[in-house]
């Protein structure tokens, strides 16, 4: 299959290799992700998808290869420095503070940008208060832009699971990162809410100009939002290109379902490939 290489790359991964003992989790992976696109990383369980995100965000140090973000080498930087460059991250497991309001959950993502010291924070005036007011304004503006303002004063734990997933993504977007790494945003979301999630992801990407790199098993979501798809299998790239072509590839279907089942799925449509 012919690969489609983006003209202008925001993130470049070259010969990325990760080993856990004798197991090769990622095998000389090359990826280029264009600024402003939605790029999906898919594959069977254990294919190495989350390992790739962990390497980008600084949670895992690879055995070989390099990663560049806007031309800057990332592997020498700690995780918090990578975040400060404009790389946001969500995780498959929700990490919201359930007893806090949605607005306050977004504010927790902004604390690393506050400059006032502890003493200033104890005073009812001054720089700390100005920073807090500005942070609240920006968090509320983010919720409004994303169409989530009605949730602002509700406890995060009281919301339906699908809405909590949206809030998790919103918290990653409140700092206006250049790149957001989304780890299975549709996991646990009821089927009837997947289309809403797809619509919102596309809207957010368009309105904010944010580049999205997502891991996802729900092929309906991938087909709805992804500009390009890369399929991993046992840590190696199996296919890359536009979603319709890649997800119809017999080799991809076989990797997900096995040789016999892949033929039946080709007749019914790739939306049944849930991985």
C-alpha positions in Angstrom: 0.0 0.0 0.0 1.3 3.5 -0.9 1.8 5.7 2.1 0.5 9.2 2.1 3.2 11.5 3.6 2.1 14.8 5.0 3.6 17.9 3.4 4.3 19.7 6.7 5.0 17.6 9.7 4.3 18.6 13.3 5.5 15.3 14.8 8.1 13.0 13.3 9.0 9.6 14.7 12.0 7.8 13.2 13.0 4.2 13.8 11.4 4.1 17.2 12.2 0.9 19.0 11.0 -0.2 22.5 12.0 -3.4 24.3 10.6 -4.8 27.5 13.2 -7.5 28.4 13.3 -9.8 25.4 10.0 -8.5 24.0 10.1 -6.0 21.1 7.1 -3.8 21.8 7.8 -1.3 19.0 10.0 -2.2 16.0 11.6 0.6 14.1 8.5 2.6 13.7 8.4 5.6 11.4 5.5 8.1 11.5 4.9 11.7 10.3 1.9 13.6 11.5 0.9 16.8 9.8 -0.1 20.0 11.6 -3.9 20.2 12.0 -4.8 16.7 11.0 -6.5 13.9 13.0 -4.3 10.8 12.9 -5.5 7.5 14.2 -3.2 4.7 15.5 -5.1 1.4 15.5 -4.4 -2.3 15.9 -5.2 -5.4 17.9 -4.7 -5.4 21.7 -1.0 -5.5 22.5 0.1 -4.0 19.2 2.1 -1.3 20.9 -0.3 1.7 20.4 -0.2 3.1 24.0 3.6 2.5 24.1 3.9 4.9 21.3 2.0 7.6 23.1 4.0 6.9 26.3 7.2 7.5 24.3 5.9 10.8 22.9 4.7 12.1 26.3 7.9 10.9 28.1 6.6 8.1 30.2 8.8 5.5 28.5 12.3 5.8 27.2 12.8 3.9 23.9 15.8 1.7 23.2 16.4 3.4 19.9 15.1 6.0 17.5 14.1 9.6 17.9 11.0 11.8 18.1 10.9 15.4 16.9 8.1 17.9 17.7 8.2 21.0 15.4 11.8 20.1 14.6 12.9 19.8 18.3 14.2 16.5 19.6 12.0 15.3 22.5 13.7 12.3 24.0 16.2 14.3 26.0 13.3 16.3 27.6 11.4 15.2 30.8 7.6 14.8 30.5 6.7 18.2 32.0 9.0 20.0 29.5 7.3 18.2 26.6 3.9 19.3 28.0 5.1 22.9 28.1 6.0 22.7 24.4 2.3 22.1 23.6 1.7 18.4 23.9 -1.4 17.4 25.8 -2.5 13.9 26.8 -5.6 12.0 27.9 -5.7 8.5 29.3 -8.1 5.6 28.7 -9.0 5.6 32.4 -10.8 8.7 33.4 -8.7 10.9 35.7 -11.3 13.5 36.6 -11.9 14.6 40.2 -15.4 13.3 40.6 -16.4 15.5 43.6 -15.2 18.7 41.9 -17.1 20.8 39.4 -16.3 20.5 35.8 -14.9 24.1 35.8 -12.6 23.2 38.7 -11.4 20.1 36.9 -10.3 22.3 34.0 -8.6 24.6 36.4 -6.4 21.8 37.8 -4.9 21.5 34.3 -3.8 25.1 34.4 -2.0 25.1 37.8 1.4 24.5 36.1 1.1 27.9 34.3 0.5 29.9 37.4 3.4 32.1 38.4 2.4 33.5 41.9 4.1 32.0 44.9 2.5 30.4 48.0 2.6 33.6 50.1 0.8 35.5 47.3 -1.8 32.8 47.1 -2.7 33.4 50.7 -3.6 37.0 50.1 -7.1 38.2 49.1 -5.5 40.4 46.4 -2.5 40.7 44.2 -1.0 38.6 41.4 -2.4 35.3 42.6 -6.0 36.5 42.6 -5.5 38.1 39.1 -4.1 34.8 37.8 -7.0 32.8 39.3 -9.6 35.1 37.8 -7.8 34.9 34.4 -7.6 31.1 34.6 -11.3 30.8 35.4 -12.2 33.1 32.5 -10.1 31.0 30.1 -11.5 27.7 31.4 -15.0 29.0 31.0 -14.2 30.3 27.5 -12.9 26.8 26.6 -16.1 25.1 27.8 -18.2 27.6 25.9 -16.2 27.1 22.7 -16.5 23.4 23.0 -20.2 23.5 23.7 -19.9 22.2 27.3 -20.7 25.3 29.3 -23.9 23.8 30.7 -21.7 21.4 32.6 -19.5 24.0 34.2 -21.0 24.0 37.8 -22.0 20.3 37.8 -19.9 17.8 39.7 -17.9 15.8 37.2 -18.9 12.5 38.9 -22.6 13.2 38.4 -22.3 13.3 34.6 -23.0 10.4 32.2 -19.9 8.5 31.2 -19.9 9.9 27.7 -20.0 13.4 29.0 -17.1 12.7 31.4 -15.1 11.5 28.4 -15.8 14.9 26.7 -14.7 16.7 29.8 -11.5 14.7 29.9 -10.7 15.8 26.4 -11.7 19.4 27.2 -9.3 19.4 30.2 -6.5 18.5 27.7 -7.5 21.3 25.4 -7.8 24.1 28.0 -4.1 24.8 27.7 -4.5 25.1 23.9 -1.8 22.5 23.1 -0.5 22.1 19.5 -0.9 18.3 19.8 -3.2 16.2 21.9 -2.7 12.5 22.4 -6.0 10.7 22.9 -6.0 7.2 24.4 -9.3 5.5 23.4 -11.7 8.4 23.7 -14.6 6.2 22.8 -13.9 3.4 25.3 -16.9 2.9 27.5 -19.0 5.4 25.5 -22.5 4.1 24.6 -22.8 3.4 20.9 -25.5 6.1 20.5 -23.1 8.7 21.8 -20.1 7.8 19.5 -21.4 10.0 16.7 -21.7 13.0 19.0 -18.1 12.4 20.1 -17.0 12.2 16.5 -18.8 15.5 15.7 -17.2 17.3 18.7 -13.7 16.0 17.9 -14.0 17.3 14.3 -15.4 20.6 15.6 -12.7 21.0 18.1 -9.9 20.2 15.6 -11.4 22.8 13.2 -12.1 25.6 15.7 -8.9 25.2 17.8 -6.5 24.1 15.0 -5.3 21.3 17.3 -3.6 18.3 15.9 -5.0 15.0 17.3 -3.3 11.7 17.5 -5.7 9.1 18.8 -5.6 5.5 19.7 -9.0 3.9 19.1 -10.6 0.5 18.7 -14.0 1.9 17.6 -13.7 1.9 13.9 -16.9 3.9 13.4 -15.2 6.8 15.2 -12.0 6.3 13.3 -13.8 6.4 9.9 -15.8 9.5 11.0 -12.9 11.6 12.1 -9.5 10.4 11.0 -7.6 12.0 8.0 -5.1 9.2 8.1 -4.7 5.8 9.8 -1.7 3.7 10.8 -2.2 0.1 11.8 0.2 -1.5 14.2 0.6 -5.3 14.6 3.1 -6.7 17.0 4.9 -3.4 17.2 5.4 -3.0 13.4 3.6 -0.9 10.9 1.2 -3.0 8.9 -0.5 -0.3 6.8 -0.9 3.5 6.6 -3.1 5.7 4.5 -6.7 7.0 4.3 -9.2 5.2 6.6 -11.4 3.7 3.8 -8.4 2.1 2.1 -6.6 0.9 5.1 -9.5 -0.5 7.0 -10.6 -2.5 4.0 -7.1 -4.0 3.5 -7.4 -7.8 3.8 -4.1 -7.9 5.8 -5.5 -5.4 8.3 -8.8 -7.4 8.7 -6.8 -10.6 9.2 -4.7 -9.0 11.9 -7.8 -8.0 13.8 -10.0 -11.0 13.2 -8.1 -13.9 11.7 -8.1 -15.2 8.1 -11.5 -16.8 8.1 -13.5 -14.0 9.8 -11.9 -11.3 7.7 -13.6 -12.4 4.5 -17.0 -12.1 6.2 -16.3 -8.7 7.5 -15.2 -7.4 4.1 -18.8 -8.3 2.9 -20.4 -6.5 5.9 -18.2 -3.4 6.1 -15.2 -2.4 8.2 -17.3 -0.7 10.9 -17.6 -4.2 12.5 -13.8 -4.3 13.2 -13.8 -3.4 16.8 -10.3 -4.9 17.6 
